[in-house]
Amino acid sequence: METATVRYCAQPGGVDVTRGEAEIVVIFPEADQYGHLGQRATVCVELDTQTARHLADRLMKICGSEEQELMDRVDAERIVLARTGDAPLEFRGRPLTDQFTSRQHGNGGPGQNRWHEARIWRTDGGRLVVWVGYRTIWQGERDRDTVEVTGTPDDVARVLRDYDVVEDVAGYPASEVYAERQERLLAAIRHGYDELVGQLLSAAGQEFIQRID
């Protein structure tokens, strides 16, 4: 069975996961009855890899890591996102995902003419920025860039679900002759976008995974 060592320190240092040993080490300062800090106390518990990583994630959410927060700020960059019908949005932050696309090459279908792109960032202030771009090379249609600023991973999922996938799709002429083709076109675009959202949220990190008891 694969095992891991998870080391967590309440002082700046954060969580470090390495493979090879089956234990989690929790280190924190001891305090006497008057609240005076003394030597550090250490608790070791044997765990499997999956449990160790889950506990490390929970510790980070509860206590945080000053070192990790500092590294996030060092890695942050200036981002400027275009917004169709609005002024560009500027912030400092770091991407939580790569840029994902729903475009499928070489299939001869609507995915070669129209597609969506999306990405998620976290700002220095801890807010989440969601960008969705509609891209088209179909005559009579235009690109659109939509940006939403949110506070939680649940808000991000809601923004992606509520996004009108086919708002900018003109498609075939409004006629019974083309009705079936138009439905197939819209269905293909919705399907590609749904796959994009699943990949995006999966890549965004553990906090974006929905868990139930």
Secondary structure, 3 states (H helix, E strand, C coil): CCEEEEEEECCCCEEEEEECCCEEEEEEEEECCCCCEEEEEEEEECCEHHHHHHHHHHHHHHHCCHHHHHHHHHHCEEEEEEECCEEEEEEEEEECCCCEECCCCCCCCHHHCEEEEEEEEEECCCCEEEEEEEEECCCCCCCEEEEEEECCHHHHHHHHHHCCCCCCCCCCCCCHHHHHHHHHHHHHHHHHHHHHHHHHHHHCCHHHCCCCC
